[in-house]
């Protein structure tokens, strides 16, 4: 375990505490590096990681010809914290991350500020992008938007709000409207905001945009090109949002850069199919994600039996997720991964216990090839990271 990971996973830091006061105080000590950067700010329940990946891929193509730099800040990670901070889609080195995390943490403590894991990473990311003189940064919120640590930025080039669903209800509210209001908190005075016309929280987002005098760009789904590298019908909306962003940027992105970016974009463990192992990997961690996965299976693998390898955190709506995913005749293998908040097999209601089988070694199940059976590893991204850490998939 590296120095950064040791600090970030300490009990007093490894939790969520929404609010901008702590991170703002530490950033001010560092001279507010975020104020010297240009951002595309992305929030939402589902799809924000894909939108960020698409934008980063396209913008890297655009700026590569100009020797420019594109920053990318995302969460969570699968294998290493270094995945969260990238320039030109290259992860920060473990050595550089160690230095930054130590520096940020020590500075905060000297000034009597107790930063959380995500706040430390946010400050570290801003410092890293400023030092590298990034031309633009694609910035994904961690949780919510209004009180998310990334929301200290003042004037993004544009804000993007992806699809809204019921997730993190204990922190963000128990209705689509309440969650939508929190996500819409990233909208800034006079800055454009991109949203899909089918967004369930559209009315709330419109209200906030009006209050902030922000131009609202409501976009309808476009048909993805055949060479688009991401699978799943749900990616159509994410692609549409990303392409709409390009139309409001203060520079023109050439069609050839867009095309190249769409071919090369990668977003690990989102409808990722490996035909050699007859394996599909997807981090469907909420009911909307489960519906998207089930639709993908019904459309593309209707002729196969499905063997689910599933694990989840206990604060997720796993009952609805399992009800959505499971079909009579499917096999359900339950894995308790190494996380203190992992749902335990014993906590499953009887109807799921009767269907499920607890497993200790998911890779054994994955490697047990059956030509007529599709293995689907799904659920928590933390679980997927643990399973495939050694193999990189």
Secondary structure, 3 states (H helix, E strand, C coil): CCHHHHHHCCCCCCCCCCCCHHHHHHHHHCCCHHHHCCEEEEECCECHHHHHHHHHHHHHHHHHCCCCCEEEECCCCCCCHHHHEEECCEECCHHHHHHHHHHHHHHHHHCCCCCCHHHHHHHHHHHHHHHHCCCEEEEECCCCCCCCHHHHCCCCCEEEECECCCCCHHHHCCCHHHHHHHHHHHCCCCCEEEEECCCCCHHHHHHHHHHCCCCEEEECCCCCCCCCCCCCCCHHHHHHHHHHHHHHCCCCCCHHHHHHHHHHCCCCCCCEEECCCCEEEECCCCHHHHHHHHHHHHHHCCCCEEEEEEECECCCCHHHHHHHHCCCCCEEEEECCCCCCECCHHHCCHHHHCCEEEECCHHHHHHCCCCCEEEEEEECHHHHHHHHCCCCC
